[in-house]
Amino acid sequence: MPQDPIRPTDAEAITLAKSLIQNANYGALAFLDPETRTPTVTRVAIGTTPDGVPLTLISDLSAHTKALRADSNCGLLLGEPNSKGDPLTHPRISVQAVASFVDRSSPEHEALRGHYLSTHPKSKLYIDFADFSFVTFKINSAALNGGFGKAYHLTAADLS
């Protein structure tokens, strides 16, 4: 019988996974098109809340906004390869999540605005446009590829 390629989740894997989430500036967002139900992927700016929850700032003009409002289940791929070496040997995490829009009139929005500006200063150009909203991603589970031969399954509890 073949050996399971998924390693037991340990402290090192959890630390790496949290680091990939905390240090991400952008990532790939996967969602289902609400009309065709086909998977679609787009690149979005990524940050985290002060508590470390992944978030993004998106426009109502974006196809992924309409899609996430119709079906909040989504995926994020975080972790960019370095400029040298085989990109498939660099760590990355694939997160299964539920998107939640933050009401622009809420105190949470104002707190996230200040925090996001501190980590994404160029967003000052559009952060206050009426069509932009913060979206947080509640992590359900994740698959960590820590590099060649280092695969792990992580739970929401592992990443909290």
C-alpha positions in Angstrom: 0.0 0.0 0.0 1.4 3.4 -0.9 2.4 5.8 1.8 0.2 8.8 2.4 2.0 11.8 0.9 0.3 14.2 3.4 2.5 14.7 6.4 1.1 15.1 10.0 0.5 18.8 10.7 3.1 20.0 13.1 4.2 23.4 14.6 6.6 24.1 11.8 3.8 23.6 9.2 1.4 25.8 11.1 4.1 28.6 11.5 4.8 28.5 7.8 1.1 28.6 6.9 0.4 31.6 9.1 3.5 33.3 7.7 2.3 32.8 4.1 -1.1 34.4 5.1 0.4 37.2 7.1 3.0 38.2 4.5 0.8 38.0 1.4 0.3 41.2 -0.5 -1.7 39.6 -3.3 -3.1 36.3 -4.2 -5.3 34.3 -6.5 -9.0 34.3 -5.6 -11.1 31.5 -6.9 -14.9 31.7 -7.1 -17.9 30.3 -9.1 -19.4 32.5 -11.8 -23.0 32.9 -10.6 -24.4 32.6 -14.2 -22.4 29.7 -15.6 -21.3 28.0 -12.3 -17.9 27.6 -13.8 -14.8 28.3 -11.7 -13.0 31.5 -12.2 -9.7 32.9 -10.7 -8.6 36.5 -10.4 -5.7 38.2 -8.7 -6.5 40.4 -5.7 -4.6 42.5 -3.2 -4.5 40.7 0.1 -4.0 41.9 3.6 -5.1 40.7 7.0 -7.2 42.1 9.8 -5.3 43.1 13.0 -6.3 39.5 14.2 -4.7 37.9 11.2 -7.8 37.1 9.1 -7.2 37.4 5.4 -9.0 40.3 3.7 -9.2 42.2 0.5 -10.7 45.5 -0.8 -12.8 45.0 -3.9 -14.9 47.1 -6.2 -18.6 46.4 -7.0 -17.5 46.7 -10.6 -15.5 43.5 -10.4 -17.0 40.1 -11.5 -15.7 38.5 -8.3 -17.8 40.9 -6.2 -21.0 39.8 -7.8 -19.9 36.2 -7.6 -19.0 36.4 -3.9 -22.3 38.1 -3.1 -24.1 35.2 -4.8 -22.0 32.4 -3.3 -19.6 33.3 -0.5 -17.6 30.0 -0.8 -14.2 30.7 -2.3 -10.5 29.8 -2.4 -7.3 31.8 -2.0 -3.9 30.8 -3.2 -1.1 32.6 -1.4 2.6 32.5 -1.6 4.7 33.7 -4.5 7.8 32.0 -5.8 11.2 33.6 -5.5 12.9 34.8 -8.6 15.3 31.8 -8.6 14.6 28.1 -8.7 11.7 26.0 -9.7 8.4 27.8 -8.7 6.9 24.5 -7.7 9.5 24.1 -4.9 8.5 27.3 -3.1 5.9 27.3 -0.3 2.3 28.1 -1.0 -1.1 27.7 0.7 -4.5 27.0 -0.8 -7.2 28.2 1.6 -10.9 27.2 1.4 -12.9 30.1 2.9 -16.2 31.9 3.2 -16.2 35.6 2.1 -17.9 38.2 4.2 -18.5 41.8 3.1 -18.0 44.5 5.8 -20.7 47.1 5.9 -19.1 50.5 4.9 -21.0 52.3 7.6 -19.8 50.0 10.4 -17.1 50.7 13.0 -15.4 47.5 11.7 -15.0 49.1 8.3 -13.4 52.3 9.8 -10.9 50.1 11.9 -10.0 48.0 8.8 -9.6 51.1 6.7 -6.8 52.5 9.0 -5.1 49.1 9.3 -5.3 48.4 5.5 -3.9 51.8 4.7 -0.9 51.2 6.9 -0.1 48.0 5.0 -1.4 49.0 1.5 -0.6 52.8 1.3 -1.3 53.0 -2.5 -4.9 52.0 -1.8 -5.4 55.6 -0.6 -6.2 56.4 -4.2 -9.4 54.4 -4.2 -10.2 53.1 -0.6 -12.9 55.7 -0.1 -14.7 55.2 -3.4 -18.3 54.3 -2.7 -18.1 51.1 -4.8 -15.2 49.6 -2.7 -15.8 47.2 0.2 -13.7 45.1 2.5 -14.2 41.4 2.3 -12.8 39.1 5.1 -12.2 35.4 4.5 -13.2 33.0 7.2 -10.9 30.0 6.8 -12.5 26.6 6.8 -9.4 24.6 5.9 -6.2 24.8 3.9 -3.7 22.7 2.0 -0.1 23.8 2.6 2.6 22.9 0.2 5.8 23.7 2.2 8.1 22.9 -0.7 9.0 19.7 -2.5 7.6 16.7 -0.6 6.1 18.8 2.2 2.3 18.6 2.0 -0.1 19.2 4.9 -3.8 19.6 5.5 -4.7 22.3 8.0 -7.9 23.1 9.9 -9.4 26.4 10.8 -8.2 25.8 14.3 -4.6 25.3 13.1 -4.7 28.8 11.6 -6.5 30.7 14.3 
